[in-house]
Amino acid sequence: MDAFVNSQEWTLSRSVPELKVGIVGNLASGKSALVHRYLTGTYVQEESPEGGRFKKEIVVDGQSYLLLIRDEGGPPEAQFAMWVDAVIFVFSLEDEISFQTVYHYYSRMANYRNTSE
């Protein structure tokens, strides 16, 4: 995990605060397409089974941030739950099982970390 956070590809400058967002959901729920659309403005239908790690410099209320996005390829683990500042749970409206999976993932993450944080 430390190699992930301290990797050269993730750091612009230590003076830029980081916002860490995790994307969680079933395979074929649209997670990768959602992230790709946000980062590039284009839509791709294919899903990445292993997930991925991405970054984007953003400005919120006049303050620059380094947005770190982690697209999880499987169920969230404790280390992931402690790393994130926010989580986006993604499910397909055409697949009830994907919603049930997201509900299970939320419950699992709630066990790792207080949901009021």
Secondary structure as GFF3:
##gff-version 3
##sequence-region A 1 117
A	DSSP	alpha_helix	2	6	.	.	.	ID=ss1
A	DSSP	three_ten_helix	8	10	.	.	.	ID=ss2
A	DSSP	beta_strand	18	25	.	.	.	ID=ss3
A	DSSP	alpha_helix	31	40	.	.	.	ID=ss4
A	DSSP	beta_strand	51	60	.	.	.	ID=ss5
A	DSSP	beta_strand	63	72	.	.	.	ID=ss6
A	DSSP	alpha_helix	78	83	.	.	.	ID=ss7
A	DSSP	beta_strand	86	90	.	.	.	ID=ss8
A	DSSP	alpha_helix	96	112	.	.	.	ID=ss9
###
